[in-house]
Amino acid sequence: MLSTVLLTGVVALNVAVLRLNVELDRAGRDRADLRAENALLQSQLSSAAASSRIQTLARARGFVPADPSATTYVDLGRPAR
């Protein structure tokens, strides 16, 4: 009787460990998929934010680069008076 209970416990424990391993494997695959998706999104973001692309889109909408002599800068290192 005792051996039957112990054997049943061992089988139940093995089944639980097997289920956990299956879940761990699934989580590992999901993690790899998410990392691949993140890399793709990062690449798309980098392409969308490329200055040459933005300049092309701006020119297409009629924007022109500012004249460098008309550009002024604010010195943030000194307090305003």
ChimeraX commands (.cxc) that place a marker at each C-alpha (Angstrom):
marker #1 position 0.00,0.00,0.00 radius 0.5
marker #1 position 2.75,2.43,0.96 radius 0.5
marker #1 position 4.70,1.65,-2.20 radius 0.5
marker #1 position 1.59,2.40,-4.29 radius 0.5
marker #1 position 1.21,5.82,-2.66 radius 0.5
marker #1 position 4.90,6.59,-3.12 radius 0.5
marker #1 position 4.85,5.46,-6.74 radius 0.5
marker #1 position 1.74,7.56,-7.41 radius 0.5
marker #1 position 3.50,10.56,-5.84 radius 0.5
marker #1 position 6.59,10.05,-7.99 radius 0.5
marker #1 position 4.47,9.78,-11.15 radius 0.5
marker #1 position 2.53,12.93,-10.22 radius 0.5
marker #1 position 5.78,14.78,-9.57 radius 0.5
marker #1 position 7.20,13.65,-12.93 radius 0.5
marker #1 position 4.05,14.83,-14.71 radius 0.5
marker #1 position 4.27,18.22,-12.96 radius 0.5
marker #1 position 7.93,18.61,-13.94 radius 0.5
marker #1 position 7.12,17.66,-17.54 radius 0.5
marker #1 position 4.36,20.29,-17.67 radius 0.5
marker #1 position 6.73,22.92,-16.29 radius 0.5
marker #1 position 9.34,22.01,-18.91 radius 0.5
marker #1 position 6.75,22.37,-21.68 radius 0.5
marker #1 position 5.73,25.79,-20.34 radius 0.5
marker #1 position 9.38,26.82,-20.04 radius 0.5
marker #1 position 10.03,25.78,-23.62 radius 0.5
marker #1 position 6.99,27.75,-24.82 radius 0.5
marker #1 position 8.13,30.80,-22.86 radius 0.5
marker #1 position 11.60,30.51,-24.41 radius 0.5
marker #1 position 10.12,30.44,-27.92 radius 0.5
marker #1 position 7.88,33.42,-27.11 radius 0.5
marker #1 position 10.90,35.29,-25.80 radius 0.5
marker #1 position 12.87,34.60,-28.98 radius 0.5
marker #1 position 9.91,35.71,-31.11 radius 0.5
marker #1 position 9.57,38.94,-29.12 radius 0.5
marker #1 position 13.28,39.67,-29.44 radius 0.5
marker #1 position 13.09,39.17,-33.21 radius 0.5
marker #1 position 10.04,41.45,-33.39 radius 0.5
marker #1 position 11.82,44.09,-31.28 radius 0.5
marker #1 position 14.82,43.98,-33.60 radius 0.5
marker #1 position 12.55,44.42,-36.63 radius 0.5
marker #1 position 10.73,47.34,-35.00 radius 0.5
marker #1 position 14.04,48.96,-34.04 radius 0.5
marker #1 position 15.20,48.66,-37.64 radius 0.5
marker #1 position 11.96,50.19,-38.91 radius 0.5
marker #1 position 12.22,53.03,-36.39 radius 0.5
marker #1 position 15.80,53.71,-37.37 radius 0.5
marker #1 position 14.85,53.85,-41.05 radius 0.5
marker #1 position 11.87,56.11,-40.36 radius 0.5
marker #1 position 13.98,58.50,-38.28 radius 0.5
marker #1 position 16.86,58.73,-40.80 radius 0.5
marker #1 position 17.66,62.38,-41.46 radius 0.5
marker #1 position 17.87,61.84,-45.23 radius 0.5
marker #1 position 14.33,60.44,-45.25 radius 0.5
marker #1 position 13.04,63.32,-43.13 radius 0.5
marker #1 position 14.76,65.86,-45.40 radius 0.5
marker #1 position 13.20,64.25,-48.48 radius 0.5
marker #1 position 9.74,64.32,-46.91 radius 0.5
marker #1 position 10.21,67.96,-45.82 radius 0.5
marker #1 position 11.29,69.02,-49.34 radius 0.5
marker #1 position 8.27,67.21,-50.79 radius 0.5
marker #1 position 6.05,69.33,-48.53 radius 0.5
marker #1 position 7.74,72.57,-49.60 radius 0.5
marker #1 position 10.10,73.07,-46.68 radius 0.5
marker #1 position 13.54,74.50,-47.41 radius 0.5
marker #1 position 16.68,74.43,-45.24 radius 0.5
marker #1 position 17.22,77.54,-43.12 radius 0.5
marker #1 position 19.91,79.97,-44.19 radius 0.5
marker #1 position 22.85,79.29,-41.83 radius 0.5
marker #1 position 23.49,83.03,-41.45 radius 0.5
marker #1 position 19.93,83.48,-40.15 radius 0.5
marker #1 position 20.34,80.81,-37.49 radius 0.5
marker #1 position 20.99,81.89,-33.90 radius 0.5
marker #1 position 21.67,79.78,-30.86 radius 0.5
marker #1 position 20.79,80.25,-27.22 radius 0.5
marker #1 position 23.64,79.76,-24.76 radius 0.5
marker #1 position 22.16,77.58,-22.05 radius 0.5
marker #1 position 25.37,77.72,-20.04 radius 0.5
marker #1 position 24.82,81.29,-18.85 radius 0.5
marker #1 position 21.87,82.49,-16.78 radius 0.5
marker #1 position 19.55,84.98,-18.49 radius 0.5
marker #1 position 19.67,88.59,-17.32 radius 0.5
marker link #1:1,2 radius 0.2
marker link #1:2,3 radius 0.2
marker link #1:3,4 radius 0.2
marker link #1:4,5 radius 0.2
marker link #1:5,6 radius 0.2
marker link #1:6,7 radius 0.2
marker link #1:7,8 radius 0.2
marker link #1:8,9 radius 0.2
marker link #1:9,10 radius 0.2
marker link #1:10,11 radius 0.2
marker link #1:11,12 radius 0.2
marker link #1:12,13 radius 0.2
marker link #1:13,14 radius 0.2
marker link #1:14,15 radius 0.2
marker link #1:15,16 radius 0.2
marker link #1:16,17 radius 0.2
marker link #1:17,18 radius 0.2
marker link #1:18,19 radius 0.2
marker link #1:19,20 radius 0.2
marker link #1:20,21 radius 0.2
marker link #1:21,22 radius 0.2
marker link #1:22,23 radius 0.2
marker link #1:23,24 radius 0.2
marker link #1:24,25 radius 0.2
marker link #1:25,26 radius 0.2
marker link #1:26,27 radius 0.2
marker link #1:27,28 radius 0.2
marker link #1:28,29 radius 0.2
marker link #1:29,30 radius 0.2
marker link #1:30,31 radius 0.2
marker link #1:31,32 radius 0.2
marker link #1:32,33 radius 0.2
marker link #1:33,34 radius 0.2
marker link #1:34,35 radius 0.2
marker link #1:35,36 radius 0.2
marker link #1:36,37 radius 0.2
marker link #1:37,38 radius 0.2
marker link #1:38,39 radius 0.2
marker link #1:39,40 radius 0.2
marker link #1:40,41 radius 0.2
marker link #1:41,42 radius 0.2
marker link #1:42,43 radius 0.2
marker link #1:43,44 radius 0.2
marker link #1:44,45 radius 0.2
marker link #1:45,46 radius 0.2
marker link #1:46,47 radius 0.2
marker link #1:47,48 radius 0.2
marker link #1:48,49 radius 0.2
marker link #1:49,50 radius 0.2
marker link #1:50,51 radius 0.2
marker link #1:51,52 radius 0.2
marker link #1:52,53 radius 0.2
marker link #1:53,54 radius 0.2
marker link #1:54,55 radius 0.2
marker link #1:55,56 radius 0.2
marker link #1:56,57 radius 0.2
marker link #1:57,58 radius 0.2
marker link #1:58,59 radius 0.2
marker link #1:59,60 radius 0.2
marker link #1:60,61 radius 0.2
marker link #1:61,62 radius 0.2
marker link #1:62,63 radius 0.2
marker link #1:63,64 radius 0.2
marker link #1:64,65 radius 0.2
marker link #1:65,66 radius 0.2
marker link #1:66,67 radius 0.2
marker link #1:67,68 radius 0.2
marker link #1:68,69 radius 0.2
marker link #1:69,70 radius 0.2
marker link #1:70,71 radius 0.2
marker link #1:71,72 radius 0.2
marker link #1:72,73 radius 0.2
marker link #1:73,74 radius 0.2
marker link #1:74,75 radius 0.2
marker link #1:75,76 radius 0.2
marker link #1:76,77 radius 0.2
marker link #1:77,78 radius 0.2
marker link #1:78,79 radius 0.2
marker link #1:79,80 radius 0.2
marker link #1:80,81 radius 0.2
view
